[in-house]
């Protein structure tokens, strides 16, 4: 079984500041980890994923995340926030196999102030 | 290329009625998933189809919910005797290997 905890349901940053969205997971098997972004009234868009190999993964729009097995974490970062980054972000885990169903965190709403 | 499409985008129905939600996956994707997104429960897995294998129905909340996938392509999620707690956004995703691509969702409102 898998579970995901996203720390902070709301995060607010200034434009140009560092973005850090926290995600911790629990999995009984080696996990596959994902970050998705959702803009208002739209579906989920994949930002990045970790399956195997390099633990620092880079995604779209300047985001990256690092898989830390010892900390069971997969935090999402971006060095400099842009107004267009304002959205809801979801961390998800699957059971480490292809075609696995996703278990999502509760989501973090990111607000970016000018 | 074309992404996952869902129809209708919005559906308003009365309690007790049946509804059908449609998903058109990305061509060539063998896996298809349904999820539900609601304020109280967040994003929940409902059902998953992979090729010709029996579907994984472990997330369906009750026997009022069912889904089928015809010809390995289009899928329909059916909710019978709708209840107010069924109000949510129903998201479909199709996948290849380990990545799922989501459609825009169908917003279901049960009055």
Interface residues (C-beta under 8 A of the other chain):
Chain A: X32 X36 X41 X42 X43 X44 X45 X46 X49 X51 X90 X92 X94 X97 X98 X99 X100 X101 X102 X103 X104 X105 X106 X107
Chain B: X4 X30 X31 X33 X35 X42 X43 X44 X45 X48 X50 X56 X59 X91 X93 X95 X97 X98 X99 X100 X101 X102 X103 X104 X105
